[in-house]
């Protein structure tokens, strides 16, 4: 690769990294605004999204896995969601010792309607992209999710602490 191409690539990557940081900050602020609107904690909003993707009632341990929280913190999160009326605890029909966390159907429907209203603008944003670009963006999102999970593990293991 020529020196000019290397410098161009470095500038392109620096620009992209700056935009990625702006993107992540804007998403965090958006998530905070959604949480404020719903009178929830931002982590609670993300937990509700993850629970809706799970589709089935889950244990507190699974809530902890999904959110990256300790089981104690996940229990407090579920306590908040239960007080707000979004989830309920129920005994596992197969193992009465296990307690499952299940979405409250009425609140889940309200939340789904809220997200549909918000998502209209996102749908319009993506109307500008063709199918191949949507496929590329979806691949990028999946790869970002995987990389983020790896980076979270590395952060928690102290791999980025000062030398």
Secondary structure as the mmCIF struct_conf table of DSSP 4:
data_model
#
loop_
_struct_conf.conf_type_id
_struct_conf.id
_struct_conf.beg_label_comp_id
_struct_conf.beg_label_asym_id
_struct_conf.beg_label_seq_id
_struct_conf.end_label_comp_id
_struct_conf.end_label_asym_id
_struct_conf.end_label_seq_id
HELX_RH_AL_P HELX_RH_AL_P1 UNK A 3 UNK A 38
TURN_TY1_P TURN_TY1_P1 UNK A 39 UNK A 39
BEND BEND1 UNK A 40 UNK A 40
HELX_RH_AL_P HELX_RH_AL_P2 UNK A 42 UNK A 54
BEND BEND2 UNK A 56 UNK A 56
STRN STRN1 UNK A 58 UNK A 59
HELX_RH_AL_P HELX_RH_AL_P3 UNK A 60 UNK A 67
TURN_TY1_P TURN_TY1_P2 UNK A 68 UNK A 68
HELX_RH_AL_P HELX_RH_AL_P4 UNK A 71 UNK A 83
TURN_TY1_P TURN_TY1_P3 UNK A 84 UNK A 85
BEND BEND3 UNK A 86 UNK A 86
STRN STRN2 UNK A 87 UNK A 91
BEND BEND4 UNK A 93 UNK A 94
TURN_TY1_P TURN_TY1_P4 UNK A 96 UNK A 97
STRN STRN3 UNK A 99 UNK A 103
HELX_RH_AL_P HELX_RH_AL_P5 UNK A 105 UNK A 126
TURN_TY1_P TURN_TY1_P5 UNK A 127 UNK A 128
BEND BEND5 UNK A 129 UNK A 129
HELX_RH_AL_P HELX_RH_AL_P6 UNK A 131 UNK A 156
TURN_TY1_P TURN_TY1_P6 UNK A 157 UNK A 160
BEND BEND6 UNK A 161 UNK A 161
#
